[in-house]
Amino acid sequence: MVVSPDDAKLVKDILVQGEQLIVSVMQRRVGPGGSVTTPTTVMATDKRVIIINRASLGIRKDYEAIPYKDITSVRLEHGIISSSVFIRVEGYDRDKGLLKNDKEEGEIDGLRNNDAKALSDEINRRIVDDSSSDAPSPASGSYVYCSKCGTRNTAGSNFCSKCGQPLKG
């Protein structure tokens, strides 16, 4: 997915030196989950996910940055018209930002289906790359199953990719 120069301008002041934008998606203005006046923009860089919430008819922008090492799972819900990406973050303040209202995972809704897939694929790739750089690579085909929901997870995962339950060895 190509990142436009306009997208780069949105975050130029908050990118760290050498940080590269990989994916940029914007919430639909029309349709389920969309926002006509203040659509949210989500960007995946090579270091973190940046969420830009617009307020005051788009004049004010609030930035939220989540490093990949803090993301325990990402989930995609495909709809007919639009899709949602759910991000689960370990140790995150549930009174603010993406996980407000005591949610366990944050939802970015109203995304075009292809954009949501590109975003969730990139985040998944980055959290797998980030976790595998710290730990030895598991044997190919090795899995661990979640004791809470039964989801198959790659061996070496610390948390279930579906429900966020801590995984045992």
N, CA, C and O of each residue as an XYZ file, in Angstrom:
676
protein
N       0.849     -1.176      0.000
C       0.000      0.000      0.000
C       0.893      1.238      0.000
O       1.850      1.325      0.769
N       0.579      2.162     -0.844
C       1.378      3.370     -0.979
C       0.919      4.412      0.039
O      -0.278      4.645      0.207
N       1.870      5.024      0.705
C       1.571      6.087      1.664
C       1.734      7.409      0.927
O       2.788      7.679      0.352
N       0.684      8.236      0.945
C       0.727      9.495      0.204
C       1.535     10.547      0.962
O       1.715     10.444      2.176
N       2.026     11.567      0.235
C       2.729     12.671      0.889
C       1.857     13.388      1.920
O       2.370     13.892      2.919
N       0.543     13.437      1.686
C      -0.372     14.067      2.651
C      -0.394     13.290      3.961
O      -0.451     13.879      5.040
N      -0.348     11.946      3.859
C      -0.302     11.121      5.070
C       0.977     11.396      5.847
O       0.955     11.526      7.071
N       2.079     11.484      5.137
C       3.372     11.740      5.785
C       3.368     13.096      6.490
O       3.970     13.240      7.554
N       2.697     14.087      5.909
C       2.626     15.410      6.527
C       1.868     15.377      7.851
O       2.180     16.138      8.767
N       0.868     14.491      7.953
C       0.073     14.395      9.177
C       0.918     14.041     10.393
O       0.634     14.495     11.501
N       1.957     13.229     10.190
C       2.740     12.722     11.326
C       4.196     13.165     11.319
O       4.985     12.688     12.135
N       4.564     14.055     10.427
C       5.981     14.432     10.308
C       6.577     14.933     11.623
O       7.763     14.733     11.884
N       5.766     15.578     12.440
C       6.267     16.127     13.704
C       6.417     15.092     14.812
O       7.094     15.356     15.806
N       5.802     13.921     14.663
C       5.886     12.941     15.743
C       6.695     11.694     15.371
O       6.903     10.821     16.214
N       7.145     11.605     14.140
C       7.988     10.467     13.760
C       9.378     10.635     14.351
O       9.918     11.741     14.383
N       9.956      9.528     14.820
C      11.330      9.583     15.304
C      12.256      9.477     14.099
O      11.847      9.013     13.035
N      13.490      9.903     14.265
C      14.437      9.914     13.155
C      14.579      8.508     12.570
O      14.829      7.543     13.292
N      14.417      8.413     11.272
C      14.558      7.151     10.562
C      13.295      6.304     10.521
O      13.276      5.270      9.853
N      12.239      6.715     11.218
C      10.988      5.939     11.230
C      10.297      6.070      9.874
O      10.201      7.164      9.318
N       9.822      4.951      9.355
C       9.207      4.925      8.027
C       7.732      4.542      8.108
O       7.373      3.619      8.839
N       6.874      5.240      7.366
C       5.463      4.879      7.259
C       5.336      3.693      6.316
O       5.947      3.676      5.248
N       4.544      2.700      6.708
C       4.344      1.508      5.882
C       2.921      1.471      5.328
O       2.721      1.262      4.132
N       1.932      1.675      6.206
C       0.520      1.608      5.818
C      -0.205      2.794      6.435
O       0.047      3.160      7.583
N      -1.101      3.387      5.668
C      -1.939      4.469      6.182
C      -3.372      4.216      5.721
O      -3.626      4.032      4.531
N      -4.307      4.209      6.676
C      -5.718      3.997      6.346
C      -6.562      5.047      7.043
O      -6.212      5.526      8.121
N      -7.678      5.400      6.418
C      -8.579      6.384      7.011
C      -9.972      5.776      7.123
O     -10.439      5.065      6.233
N     -10.610      6.076      8.232
C     -11.980      5.649      8.466
C     -12.867      6.226      7.363
O     -12.674      7.360      6.925
N     -13.831      5.436      6.928
C     -14.760      5.910      5.893
C     -15.565      7.093      6.416
O     -15.836      7.195      7.612
N     -15.933      7.962      5.527
C     -16.780      9.087      5.916
C     -18.253      8.684      5.887
O     -19.063      9.256      6.616
N     -18.602      7.715      5.061
C     -19.982      7.257      4.933
C     -20.024      5.749      5.155
O     -19.082      5.037      4.808
N     -21.105      5.273      5.727
C     -21.270      3.833      5.928
C     -21.108      3.447      7.384
O     -20.824      4.294      8.231
N     -21.291      2.160      7.675
C     -21.219      1.684      9.054
C     -19.870      2.005      9.699
O     -18.817      1.693      9.144
N     -19.914      2.631     10.877
C     -18.696      2.954     11.606
C     -17.966      4.180     11.100
O     -16.959      4.584     11.680
N     -18.457      4.775     10.033
C     -17.782      5.932      9.448
C     -17.987      7.196     10.260
O     -18.803      7.245     11.181
N     -17.231      8.207      9.897
C     -17.335      9.500     10.568
C     -17.274     10.594      9.516
O     -16.223     10.836      8.923
N     -18.397     11.252      9.285
C     -18.499     12.243      8.221
C     -17.538     13.406      8.427
O     -16.856     13.812      7.486
N     -17.472     13.950      9.641
C     -16.685     15.169      9.860
C     -15.302     14.923     10.433
O     -14.389     15.706     10.172
N     -15.114     13.848     11.213
C     -13.832     13.649     11.890
C     -13.338     12.203     11.759
O     -13.243     11.498     12.764
N     -13.023     11.751     10.543
C     -12.562     10.364     10.400
C     -11.201     10.142     11.071
O     -10.336     11.019     11.064
N     -11.038      8.968     11.638
C      -9.785      8.584     12.279
C      -8.828      8.061     11.219
O      -9.247      7.361     10.297
N      -7.545      8.392     11.342
C      -6.506      7.860     10.471
C      -5.604      6.979     11.313
O      -5.236      7.341     12.431
N      -5.246      5.812     10.770
C      -4.358      4.891     11.463
C      -3.172      4.617     10.556
O      -3.332      4.311      9.374
N      -1.980      4.731     11.128
C      -0.759      4.497     10.360
C       0.092      3.448     11.055
O       0.273      3.477     12.272
N       0.604      2.533     10.271
C       1.562      1.550     10.780
C       2.928      1.971     10.248
O       3.126      2.093      9.039
N       3.865      2.191     11.167
C       5.225      2.512     10.769
C       6.072      1.259     10.983
O       5.548      0.193     11.308
N       7.362      1.395     10.802
C       8.233      0.255     11.065
C       8.489      0.090     12.558
O       9.161     -0.863     12.953
N       7.969      1.000     13.413
C       8.215      0.938     14.859
C       6.951      0.854     15.713
O       6.991      0.316     16.819
N       5.820      1.384     15.208
C       4.620      1.490     16.034
C       3.383      1.753     15.187
O       3.463      1.985     13.981
N       2.232      1.707     15.862
C       0.963      2.085     15.250
C       0.628      3.477     15.761
O       0.713      3.737     16.961
N       0.249      4.369     14.861
C      -0.122      5.735     15.233
C      -1.581      5.942     14.854
O      -1.975      5.734     13.706
N      -2.374      6.355     15.835
C      -3.796      6.619     15.611
C      -4.012      8.110     15.747
O      -3.639      8.717     16.752
N      -4.617      8.695     14.730
C      -4.876     10.142     14.736
C      -6.377     10.345     14.811
O      -7.102     10.073     13.854
N      -6.835     10.826     15.956
C      -8.250     11.132     16.156
C      -8.436     12.622     15.924
O      -7.755     13.452     16.526
N      -9.363     12.940     15.049
C      -9.631     14.343     14.770
C     -10.783     14.818     15.643
O     -11.711     14.061     15.930
N     -10.718     16.044     16.052
C     -11.782     16.650     16.859
C     -12.008     18.063     16.362
O     -11.232     18.575     15.556
N     -13.055     18.688     16.834
C     -13.375     20.074     16.453
C     -13.403     20.226     14.936
O     -12.732     21.089     14.370
N     -14.191     19.373     14.292
C     -14.348     19.376     12.826
C     -13.020     19.207     12.096
O     -12.837     19.752     11.008
N     -12.114     18.473     12.676
C     -10.846     18.173     12.024
C      -9.742     19.176     12.281
O      -8.620     18.991     11.810
N     -10.034     20.231     13.017
C      -9.026     21.261     13.283
C      -7.994     20.752     14.291
O      -6.798     20.987     14.122
N      -8.446     20.062     15.332
C      -7.546     19.528     16.353
C      -7.294     18.043     16.084
O      -8.207     17.305     15.715
N      -6.046     17.618     16.273
C      -5.691     16.216     16.081
C      -5.059     15.683     17.357
O      -4.139     16.290     17.905
N      -5.559     14.543     17.826
C      -4.970     13.858     18.973
C      -4.244     12.629     18.449
O      -4.813     11.835     17.701
N      -2.986     12.476     18.844
C      -2.169     11.356     18.398
C      -2.045     10.326     19.508
O      -1.876     10.673     20.677
N      -2.128      9.077     19.137
C      -1.903      7.977     20.064
C      -0.934      7.019     19.374
O      -1.200      6.572     18.258
N       0.174      6.703     20.017
C       1.183      5.823     19.428
C       1.340      4.584     20.298
O       1.486      4.683     21.516
N       1.308      3.423     19.667
C       1.417      2.157     20.387
C       2.554      1.349     19.774
O       2.457      0.929     18.621
N       3.634      1.125     20.526
C       4.744      0.312     20.007
C       4.289     -1.136     19.793
O       3.461     -1.650     20.545
N       4.833     -1.781     18.768
C       4.450     -3.164     18.463
C       4.710     -4.095     19.634
O       3.968     -5.059     19.825
N       5.744     -3.831     20.423
C       6.073     -4.726     21.536
C       4.964     -4.751     22.579
O       4.887     -5.702     23.356
N       4.092     -3.724     22.624
C       2.994     -3.672     23.584
C       1.707     -4.308     23.057
O       0.776     -4.548     23.827
N       1.648     -4.581     21.764
C       0.447     -5.159     21.168
C       0.521     -6.676     21.308
O       1.481     -7.306     20.866
N      -0.514     -7.255     21.932
C      -0.519     -8.707     22.126
C      -1.267     -9.430     21.010
O      -0.964    -10.585     20.711
N      -2.239     -8.764     20.392
C      -2.940     -9.392     19.270
C      -3.677     -8.337     18.464
O      -3.957     -7.234     18.934
N      -3.977     -8.717     17.245
C      -4.788     -7.876     16.366
C      -5.794     -8.799     15.689
O      -5.476     -9.930     15.320
N      -7.010     -8.294     15.537
C      -8.087     -9.108     14.989
C      -8.822     -8.299     13.931
O      -9.024     -7.095     14.093
N      -9.217     -8.951     12.860
C      -9.933     -8.301     11.760
C     -11.343     -8.855     11.696
O     -11.532    -10.071     11.682
N     -12.344     -7.969     11.658
C     -13.729     -8.368     11.428
C     -14.159     -7.768     10.103
O     -14.285     -6.552      9.963
N     -14.384     -8.649      9.128
C     -14.790     -8.228      7.787
C     -16.302     -8.063      7.731
O     -17.045     -8.973      8.100
N     -16.749     -6.918      7.277
C     -18.164     -6.697      7.048
C     -18.439     -6.641      5.557
O     -17.515     -6.743      4.750
N     -19.678     -6.483      5.193
C     -20.036     -6.403      3.777
C     -19.589     -5.068      3.195
O     -19.049     -5.013      2.090
N     -19.818     -3.991      3.947
C     -19.493     -2.650      3.454
C     -18.175     -2.144      4.020
O     -17.379     -1.540      3.301
N     -17.943     -2.387      5.300
C     -16.711     -1.922      5.934
C     -16.227     -2.968      6.934
O     -16.939     -3.925      7.239
N     -15.028     -2.780      7.433
C     -14.416     -3.722      8.362
C     -13.904     -2.994      9.597
O     -13.768     -1.771      9.606
N     -13.623     -3.776     10.644
C     -13.056     -3.250     11.888
C     -11.781     -4.003     12.209
O     -11.669     -5.201     11.950
N     -10.816     -3.286     12.777
C      -9.583     -3.884     13.268
C      -9.592     -3.685     14.781
O      -9.798     -2.575     15.271
N      -9.364     -4.778     15.518
C      -9.331     -4.740     16.977
C      -7.892     -4.965     17.414
O      -7.238     -5.908     16.969
N      -7.403     -4.087     18.291
C      -6.031     -4.181     18.784
C      -6.080     -4.387     20.290
O      -6.732     -3.633     21.012
N      -5.383     -5.416     20.754
C      -5.279     -5.699     22.195
C      -3.887     -5.284     22.648
O      -2.885     -5.673     22.048
N      -3.832     -4.478     23.729
C      -2.570     -3.925     24.204
C      -2.386     -4.286     25.673
O      -3.272     -4.038     26.492
N      -1.238     -4.872     26.008
C      -0.942     -5.263     27.379
C      -0.538     -4.053     28.212
O       0.251     -3.221     27.763
N      -1.081     -3.955     29.433
C      -0.678     -2.917     30.377
C      -1.055     -1.514     29.955
O      -0.368     -0.562     30.324
N      -2.104     -1.357     29.207
C      -2.493     -0.057     28.674
C      -3.493      0.616     29.608
O      -4.307     -0.068     30.228
N      -3.450      1.914     29.717
C      -4.374      2.673     30.551
C      -5.760      2.617     29.927
O      -5.981      3.173     28.851
N      -6.683      1.957     30.590
C      -8.015      1.753     30.020
C      -8.949      2.935     30.192
O     -10.114      2.858     29.802
N      -8.472      4.014     30.759
C      -9.333      5.180     30.913
C      -9.171      6.165     29.772
O      -9.931      7.128     29.673
N      -8.197      5.939     28.916
C      -7.907      6.897     27.855
C      -7.706      6.183     26.529
O      -7.529      4.966     26.480
N      -7.737      6.949     25.476
C      -7.322      6.486     24.160
C      -8.114      5.332     23.595
O      -9.318      5.205     23.815
N      -7.409      4.497     22.864
C      -8.005      3.407     22.104
C      -8.831      2.465     22.968
O      -9.855      1.957     22.510
N      -8.413      2.219     24.205
C      -9.094      1.250     25.057
C     -10.005      1.894     26.101
O     -10.223      1.319     27.168
N     -10.532      3.065     25.809
C     -11.373      3.764     26.779
C     -12.615      2.942     27.122
O     -12.942      1.972     26.438
N     -13.281      3.335     28.163
C     -14.486      2.674     28.663
C     -14.219      1.252     29.122
O     -15.084      0.385     29.000
N     -13.013      1.005     29.656
C     -12.627     -0.268     30.248
C     -12.708     -1.441     29.267
O     -12.975     -2.572     29.672
N     -12.479     -1.174     27.985
C     -12.455     -2.247     26.991
C     -11.139     -3.002     27.093
O     -10.122     -2.444     27.505
N     -11.166     -4.274     26.714
C      -9.934     -5.062     26.700
C      -9.196     -4.937     25.378
O      -7.993     -5.191     25.304
N      -9.911     -4.549     24.344
C      -9.253     -4.315     23.071
C      -9.895     -3.106     22.418
O     -11.088     -2.850     22.583
N      -9.086     -2.366     21.674
C      -9.582     -1.173     21.014
C     -10.073     -1.490     19.622
O      -9.514     -2.351     18.944
N     -11.106     -0.806     19.193
C     -11.688     -1.041     17.873
C     -11.482      0.176     16.983
O     -11.749      1.314     17.371
N     -11.004     -0.098     15.788
C     -10.921      0.925     14.749
C     -11.910      0.471     13.691
O     -11.629     -0.445     12.919
N     -13.068      1.114     13.657
C     -14.133      0.654     12.767
C     -14.294      1.563     11.563
O     -13.646      2.604     11.454
N     -15.170      1.150     10.663
C     -15.480      1.961      9.494
C     -14.361      2.038      8.478
O     -14.259      3.026      7.751
N     -13.509      1.010      8.409
C     -12.416      0.998      7.435
C     -12.847      0.272      6.166
O     -13.640     -0.668      6.218
N     -12.323      0.709      5.040
C     -12.553     -0.027      3.803
C     -11.973     -1.426      3.977
O     -10.938     -1.595      4.621
N     -12.635     -2.424      3.407
C     -12.233     -3.817      3.615
C     -10.766     -4.068      3.274
O     -10.059     -4.707      4.054
N     -10.299     -3.585      2.137
C      -8.897     -3.803      1.741
C      -7.930     -3.074      2.672
O      -6.861     -3.591      2.994
N      -8.313     -1.865      3.104
C      -7.468     -1.107      4.023
C      -7.352     -1.812      5.375
O      -6.266     -1.888      5.950
N      -8.478     -2.327      5.879
C      -8.471     -3.028      7.166
C      -7.594     -4.268      7.098
O      -6.855     -4.561      8.038
N      -7.671     -4.995      5.993
C      -6.843     -6.196      5.840
C      -5.366     -5.823      5.776
O      -4.535     -6.468      6.415
N      -5.036     -4.792      5.013
C      -3.634     -4.360      4.911
C      -3.096     -3.931      6.274
O      -1.968     -4.271      6.631
N      -3.901     -3.184      7.038
C      -3.476     -2.728      8.359
C      -3.287     -3.906      9.310
O      -2.254     -4.008      9.970
N      -4.274     -4.794      9.385
C      -4.167     -5.924     10.318
C      -3.035     -6.858      9.917
O      -2.342     -7.382     10.789
N      -2.829     -7.081      8.633
C      -1.710     -7.924      8.171
C      -0.368     -7.323      8.571
O       0.524     -8.041      9.023
N      -0.222     -6.010      8.406
C       1.046     -5.354      8.752
C       1.299     -5.401     10.255
O       2.416     -5.683     10.689
N       0.274     -5.128     11.046
C       0.450     -5.179     12.501
C       0.792     -6.600     12.932
O       1.702     -6.802     13.735
N       0.070     -7.584     12.404
C       0.374     -8.984     12.738
C       1.809     -9.338     12.379
O       2.514     -9.971     13.165
N       2.234     -8.933     11.200
C       3.605     -9.223     10.773
C       4.618     -8.581     11.713
O       5.619     -9.198     12.074
N       4.354     -7.352     12.101
C       5.282     -6.626     12.975
C       5.321     -7.201     14.388
O       6.393     -7.286     14.986
N       4.157     -7.602     14.936
C       4.187     -8.136     16.296
C       4.830     -9.526     16.312
O       5.455     -9.908     17.302
N       4.681    -10.274     15.235
C       5.365    -11.568     15.141
C       6.861    -11.348     14.991
O       7.652    -12.010     15.663
N       7.265    -10.422     14.113
C       8.689    -10.112     13.931
C       9.303     -9.596     15.221
O      10.417     -9.980     15.579
N       8.570     -8.712     15.934
C       9.077     -8.118     17.165
C       9.264     -9.173     18.251
O      10.274     -9.174     18.954
N       8.291    -10.070     18.385
C       8.403    -11.086     19.431
C       9.437    -12.136     19.077
O      10.081    -12.688     19.969
N       9.612    -12.426     17.795
C      10.575    -13.465     17.415
C      12.010    -12.959     17.489
O      12.938    -13.765     17.554
N      12.213    -11.654     17.480
C      13.579    -11.138     17.563
C      14.145    -11.298     18.969
O      15.363    -11.356     19.139
N      13.267    -11.369     19.993
C      13.708    -11.519     21.375
C      13.859    -12.972     21.810
O      14.656    -13.282     22.696
N      13.097    -13.852     21.189
C      13.083    -15.241     21.628
C      13.592    -16.146     20.524
O      13.537    -15.780     19.350
N      14.086    -17.322     20.881
C      14.500    -18.250     19.855
C      13.312    -18.680     19.003
O      12.192    -18.809     19.499
N      13.563    -18.897     17.741
C      12.507    -19.258     16.809
C      11.974    -20.659     17.113
O      12.762    -21.596     17.243
N      10.633    -20.822     17.231
C      10.086    -22.135     17.500
C      10.228    -23.042     16.282
O      10.368    -22.562     15.157
N      10.192    -24.335     16.506
C      10.271    -25.281     15.400
C       9.079    -25.078     14.489
O       7.977    -24.788     14.954
N       9.296    -25.227     13.199
C       8.236    -25.046     12.224
C       7.079    -25.987     12.544
O       7.293    -27.176     12.778
N       5.853    -25.458     12.555
C       4.685    -26.274     12.824
C       4.390    -26.450     14.303
O       3.464    -27.186     14.643
N       5.134    -25.808     15.201
C       4.887    -25.930     16.634
C       3.805    -24.943     17.044
O       3.838    -23.771     16.670
N       2.850    -25.436     17.817
C       1.753    -24.583     18.248
C       1.482    -24.786     19.723
O       1.834    -25.819     20.293
N       0.852    -23.793     20.339
C       0.359    -23.892     21.699
C      -1.102    -23.439     21.637
O      -1.427    -22.457     20.968
N      -1.979    -24.164     22.341
C      -3.402    -23.865     22.302
C      -3.815    -23.110     23.557
O      -3.363    -23.422     24.659
N      -4.672    -22.121     23.380
C      -5.147    -21.297     24.484
C      -6.061    -22.129     25.386
O      -6.964    -22.812     24.903
N      -5.821    -22.067     26.689
C      -6.637    -22.819     27.642
C      -8.022    -22.181     27.832
O      -8.940    -22.838     28.322
N      -8.177    -20.915     27.450
C      -9.454    -20.224     27.633
C     -10.383    -20.403     26.431
O     -11.553    -20.749     26.593
N      -9.851    -20.163     25.211
C     -10.728    -20.196     24.030
C     -10.364    -21.276     23.018
O     -11.114    -21.510     22.070
N      -9.215    -21.941     23.208
C      -8.833    -23.035     22.319
C      -8.145    -22.626     21.029
O      -7.856    -23.484     20.195
N      -7.874    -21.342     20.842
C      -7.237    -20.865     19.617
C      -5.815    -21.408     19.499
O      -5.075    -21.454     20.481
N      -5.442    -21.818     18.289
C      -4.082    -22.283     18.017
C      -3.180    -21.068     17.830
O      -3.456    -20.206     16.997
N      -2.107    -21.003     18.605
C      -1.138    -19.907     18.546
C       0.237    -20.478     18.251
O       0.520    -21.624     18.601
N       1.086    -19.700     17.617
C       2.447    -20.128     17.334
C       3.201    -20.344     18.641
O       3.095    -19.540     19.567
N       3.965    -21.438     18.708
C       4.762    -21.711     19.910
C       5.674    -20.520     20.173
O       6.217    -19.934     19.237
N       5.839    -20.170     21.407
C       6.653    -19.017     21.776
C       5.824    -17.768     21.999
O       6.337    -16.771     22.507
N       4.516    -17.802     21.620
C       3.636    -16.658     21.865
C       3.387    -16.540     23.355
O       3.236    -17.548     24.045
N       3.344    -15.327     23.852
C       3.079    -15.095     25.270
C       1.595    -14.948     25.575
O       1.151    -15.230     26.688
N       0.817    -14.497     24.560
C      -0.604    -14.263     24.757
C      -1.383    -14.812     23.583
O      -0.877    -14.859     22.462
N      -2.625    -15.231     23.837
C      -3.497    -15.747     22.782
C      -3.821    -14.635     21.787
O      -4.138    -13.512     22.178
N      -3.739    -14.958     20.512
C      -4.006    -13.958     19.470
C      -5.481    -13.615     19.365
O      -5.826    -12.591     18.776
N      -6.376    -14.450     19.926
C      -7.796    -14.176     19.848
C      -8.330    -13.481     21.102
O      -8.995    -12.449     21.009
N      -8.035    -14.056     22.285
C      -8.632    -13.523     23.512
C      -7.661    -12.808     24.440
O      -8.092    -12.172     25.401
N      -6.343    -12.897     24.173
C      -5.358    -12.198     24.985
C      -4.957    -12.934     26.253
O      -4.164    -12.412     27.036
N      -5.482    -14.130     26.476
C      -5.150    -14.929     27.655
C      -3.644    -15.237     27.660
O      -3.090    -15.600     26.622
N      -2.971    -15.094     28.824
C      -1.562    -15.490     28.880
C      -1.417    -16.980     28.558
O      -2.193    -17.803     29.043
N      -0.428    -17.317     27.746
C      -0.189    -18.711     27.352
C       0.921    -19.305     28.183
O       1.884    -18.620     28.528
N       0.792    -20.540     28.496
C       1.842    -21.245     29.249
C       2.684    -22.022     28.259
O       2.159    -22.721     27.393
N       4.037    -21.891     28.399
C       5.039    -22.614     27.641
C       4.539    -23.355     26.536
O       5.309    -24.004     25.828
